[in-house]
Amino acid sequence: MVRPSQVGIVLLGLGVVGGGVARSLLEKSESFAQRVGVPLVLRKALVRDRLRPRSVSLDPTLITTDPEEALATDSDIVVEVIGGERPAYELIREGLKRGRYVVTANKEVMAKHGPELLAAAGDAGTDILYEASVGGGIPIVSPLKRDLSANDISSLRAIINGTTNYILTRMSREGADFGSALAQAQALGYAEAQPDNDVEGHDAVYKLAILASLAFHTRVQPEDVYREGITRLSPRDFRYAAELGYAIKLLAVARRSEAGVQARVHPALVASEELLARVDGVLNAVQVEGDLTGRVLFQGAGAGALPTTSAVMADVLDAARHIAEGSRPSAWRYTADVTIQPIAEIISRYYIRLEVEDRPGVLAGFARCFGDNGVSIASVIQKESDEQAQTTEIVVMTHASKEAAVQASLAAMEEARAVRQVGNVIRVED
Ligand SMILES: NC(=O)c1ccc[n+]([C@@H]2O[C@H](COP(=O)([O-])OP(=O)(O)OC[C@H]3O[C@@H](n4cnc5c(N)ncnc54)[C@H](OP(=O)(O)O)[C@@H]3O)[C@@H](O)[C@H]2O)c1
C-alpha cells in the first residue's frame, strides 16, 4: 500500500466548534503530524455567511458557501459541525457515499439516523465517528464502544445537558425560581433565546438515545425515550428535597432488565451523598454500571469550543491513523433487538407535593387513594400552610411503586377532590 502524503480534511461549519477545530488543525499541525505519521491539511470549510467574522483566520480560498464544492474537494475526512438535522444529515450521507470518513458532533442526526449512517459507512469501507455528540469534552462514546465492551451494562444515569444543570444549580443554591434562573443562564450565554430544546429535555433525549444504543448494543430511538422538562420545578421542591437529603437533577436514565430497556429524561431526586448530586453548574457526568467494572463515572465539561474540539479532534486523529496506515476501521454492530418498557411500567420511589385543605380527615382521604392503588407511603410531612386559603402543603414520599399505580392514585385524588392540587411529582433515583 502507498502511504498517503497528507490527510485532507473538509470542515462543514466554522462556528463555535468548527472554529475551534480549524484553529487546532493550524496551531497543532506539527504534533498532529507526528501522532498520525503524515500532516493533516484543511482543504475547505463550508459556511452559510462568507462575511461573518470568524474566531480563526483562514485563507479566503478555503472558505465556500457551496456544499457541493466542499464535498467535491479532494479529501479523506469530512467533519460535520453545522448542527441540526438538515442539511447536516444529507451532507453526512453524501460524504460517506463518496468514501470519506465522517466525524460529527451532531446528536440529533446520530440519534435519529445513527444506525443507517453506520451501515452506510460500513458499506463504503469507512467510518462515522461521533464522540462530540454527547458530553462535549467527556470521553464516553469511545469508552462505551471499546473500553467497557466486555461488560453487560445494566444502567446508565447521566446529567447531559449543561444548560438545565446550570439552571437547577441556581434554583437550588439561591432559591431562584425557574424564570429568573433561566434569564441568568441566557445572560451568561449558557441558554439560548429559544430555550425549549434544553429546558424541555429534547437535547438530553437525543444524547440518551445515542448512549443507550451504545450501552445496550441495540437501537434506542428518540421517540423511545420518555421526556419531561424542568419547567414545573419550583424553589420549594428544592427546599423540601434538601430537607429530605436530596438534590434535584435533570437525569437521563437508561436501564436494562428482563422486562426490556427503559430510557427516560426527567427531573429526579438524587441522594445528596451521591457523586451525581454534586455535579453542578454547566458540568456534565455519565455514570455507567457494568457487571465487570461496577460503577464508573465520567465527568467534565459538556460543551464549549475547546472541550468539544478535543472530542472532534480525537475522532479526526483516529480516522487519520486508519487512512495513513491503510487499515480498516472496526465496524460497530447493533446486535440485540430489544423491547422498550413504557414509562407506566417503571418502578420507582416518588416525591409528591400536594396542596390539601387544612381540615381533619384530609390525610385519610388521600391516603386511601394511594392504598386503593397499591401505593405504599413511606412518609408524609406537612409543610407550609396558607391560612387565608385554608390549605396546607404536604410532601409524600412513597415506597417503590409502579408508575401506573402512582398516576392512578393521583387521578383518583383529583376525582374525589381529596386534594386541591397536585403540586409536583418527582421520581427518586436511587
Ligand atoms: N457549541 C458547543 O459547545 C457544542 C458542544 C457539543 C456539541 N456541539 C455540536 O456541534 C455542532 C456545531 O455547533 P456550534 O455550536 O459550533 O454551532 P454554530 O456556532 O452555530 O456553527 C454552525 C456553523 O455551521 C454553519 N452553517 C449552518 N447552517 C449551514 C448551512 N445550511 N450551510 C452551510 N453552513 C451552515 C454556520 O455558518 P455561519 O458561520 O456562516 O453562520 C456555522 O459556521 C452542533 O451539532 C452542536 O450540537 C456543540
The ligand as an SDF file (V2000), in Angstrom:
LIG
                    3D

 48 52  0  0  0  0  0  0  0  0999 V2000
  -21.0940   24.6280   20.9230 N   0  0  0  0  0  0  0  0  0  0  0  0
  -20.8210   23.6070   21.7460 C   0  0  0  0  0  0  0  0  0  0  0  0
  -20.3320   23.7830   22.8710 O   0  0  0  0  0  0  0  0  0  0  0  0
  -21.1210   22.1910   21.3280 C   0  0  0  0  0  0  0  0  0  0  0  0
  -20.8520   21.1180   22.2020 C   0  0  0  0  0  0  0  0  0  0  0  0
  -21.0850   19.8160   21.8010 C   0  0  0  0  0  0  0  0  0  0  0  0
  -21.6050   19.5850   20.5390 C   0  0  0  0  0  0  0  0  0  0  0  0
  -21.8980   20.6420   19.7240 N   0  0  0  0  0  0  0  0  0  0  0  0
  -22.4610   20.3590   18.4050 C   0  0  0  0  0  0  0  0  0  0  0  0
  -21.5690   20.8300   17.4050 O   0  0  0  0  0  0  0  0  0  0  0  0
  -22.2980   21.2380   16.2630 C   0  0  0  0  0  0  0  0  0  0  0  0
  -21.9230   22.6760   15.9090 C   0  0  0  0  0  0  0  0  0  0  0  0
  -22.2670   23.5180   16.9940 O   0  0  0  0  0  0  0  0  0  0  0  0
  -21.7310   25.0240   17.0470 P   0  0  0  0  0  0  0  0  0  0  0  0
  -22.0130   25.4970   18.4470 O   0  0  0  0  0  0  0  0  0  0  0  0
  -20.3480   25.1090   16.5280 O   0  0  0  0  0  0  0  0  0  0  0  0
  -22.7480   25.7420   16.0450 O   0  0  0  0  0  0  0  0  0  0  0  0
  -22.5890   27.1920   15.4120 P   0  0  0  0  0  0  0  0  0  0  0  0
  -21.6460   28.0200   16.2050 O   0  0  0  0  0  0  0  0  0  0  0  0
  -23.9830   27.6860   15.1890 O   0  0  0  0  0  0  0  0  0  0  0  0
  -21.9030   26.9060   13.9910 O   0  0  0  0  0  0  0  0  0  0  0  0
  -22.5840   26.3230   12.9350 C   0  0  0  0  0  0  0  0  0  0  0  0
  -21.7720   26.5190   11.6540 C   0  0  0  0  0  0  0  0  0  0  0  0
  -22.4320   25.8840   10.5890 O   0  0  0  0  0  0  0  0  0  0  0  0
  -22.6300   26.8110    9.5180 C   0  0  0  0  0  0  0  0  0  0  0  0
  -23.9180   26.5100    8.9000 N   0  0  0  0  0  0  0  0  0  0  0  0
  -25.1280   26.4760    9.4970 C   0  0  0  0  0  0  0  0  0  0  0  0
  -26.0770   26.1470    8.6170 N   0  0  0  0  0  0  0  0  0  0  0  0
  -25.4580   25.9990    7.4370 C   0  0  0  0  0  0  0  0  0  0  0  0
  -25.9040   25.6580    6.1300 C   0  0  0  0  0  0  0  0  0  0  0  0
  -27.1930   25.4400    5.8750 N   0  0  0  0  0  0  0  0  0  0  0  0
  -24.9750   25.5710    5.1470 N   0  0  0  0  0  0  0  0  0  0  0  0
  -23.6880   25.8070    5.3980 C   0  0  0  0  0  0  0  0  0  0  0  0
  -23.1960   26.1240    6.6130 N   0  0  0  0  0  0  0  0  0  0  0  0
  -24.0870   26.2050    7.6240 C   0  0  0  0  0  0  0  0  0  0  0  0
  -22.6200   28.1740   10.1410 C   0  0  0  0  0  0  0  0  0  0  0  0
  -22.2010   29.1100    9.1640 O   0  0  0  0  0  0  0  0  0  0  0  0
  -22.0760   30.6930    9.5160 P   0  0  0  0  0  0  0  0  0  0  0  0
  -20.9610   30.7490   10.4990 O   0  0  0  0  0  0  0  0  0  0  0  0
  -21.7510   31.3070    8.2290 O   0  0  0  0  0  0  0  0  0  0  0  0
  -23.4050   31.0600   10.0870 O   0  0  0  0  0  0  0  0  0  0  0  0
  -21.5840   27.9840   11.2600 C   0  0  0  0  0  0  0  0  0  0  0  0
  -20.3000   28.1820   10.7750 O   0  0  0  0  0  0  0  0  0  0  0  0
  -23.7780   21.0240   16.6170 C   0  0  0  0  0  0  0  0  0  0  0  0
  -24.1890   19.7470   16.1620 O   0  0  0  0  0  0  0  0  0  0  0  0
  -23.7780   21.0550   18.1350 C   0  0  0  0  0  0  0  0  0  0  0  0
  -24.8610   20.3560   18.7000 O   0  0  0  0  0  0  0  0  0  0  0  0
  -21.6560   21.9200   20.0660 C   0  0  0  0  0  0  0  0  0  0  0  0
  1  2  1  0
  2  3  2  0
  2  4  1  0
  4  5  1  0
  4 48  2  0
  5  6  2  0
  6  7  1  0
  7  8  2  0
  8  9  1  0
  8 48  1  0
  9 10  1  0
  9 46  1  0
 10 11  1  0
 11 12  1  0
 11 44  1  0
 12 13  1  0
 13 14  1  0
 14 15  2  0
 14 16  1  0
 14 17  1  0
 17 18  1  0
 18 19  2  0
 18 20  1  0
 18 21  1  0
 21 22  1  0
 22 23  1  0
 23 24  1  0
 23 42  1  0
 24 25  1  0
 25 26  1  0
 25 36  1  0
 26 27  1  0
 26 35  1  0
 27 28  2  0
 28 29  1  0
 29 30  1  0
 29 35  2  0
 30 31  1  0
 30 32  2  0
 32 33  1  0
 33 34  2  0
 34 35  1  0
 36 37  1  0
 36 42  1  0
 37 38  1  0
 38 39  2  0
 38 40  1  0
 38 41  1  0
 42 43  1  0
 44 45  1  0
 44 46  1  0
 46 47  1  0
M  CHG  2   8   1  16  -1
M  END
$$$$
